């Protein structure tokens, strides 16, 4: 991978993580997987707002969705990301 490609990936990560709501979500997910409703309740935000931010995190491979029966849990895709963010 070229250095230019590395810089582009780093810039994209900064863009994605440059929103305080997404930083807080990553902080909340650092210990264990959570449901959207639990994250929304913890943050005091509407489900739709939290879902939109989780979709951005998921599309950038920061969040991963795990289905356990009826439950949909969100967690950090790679724990190494926490070292650079939180």
Rosetta blueprint (number, residue, H / E / L):
1 X L
2 X L
3 X H
4 X H
5 X H
6 X H
7 X H
8 X H
9 X H
10 X H
11 X H
12 X H
13 X H
14 X H
15 X H
16 X H
17 X L
18 X L
19 X L
20 X H
21 X H
22 X H
23 X H
24 X H
25 X H
26 X H
27 X H
28 X H
29 X H
30 X L
31 X L
32 X L
33 X L
34 X E
35 X L
36 X H
37 X H
38 X H
39 X H
40 X H
41 X H
42 X H
43 X H
44 X L
45 X L
46 X L
47 X H
48 X H
49 X H
50 X H
51 X H
52 X H
53 X H
54 X H
55 X H
56 X H
57 X H
58 X H
59 X H
60 X L
61 X L
62 X L
63 X E
64 X E
65 X E
66 X E
67 X E
68 X E
69 X L
70 X L
71 X E
72 X E
73 X E
74 X E
75 X E
76 X E
77 X L
78 X L
79 X L
80 X H
81 X H
82 X H
83 X H
84 X H
85 X H
86 X L
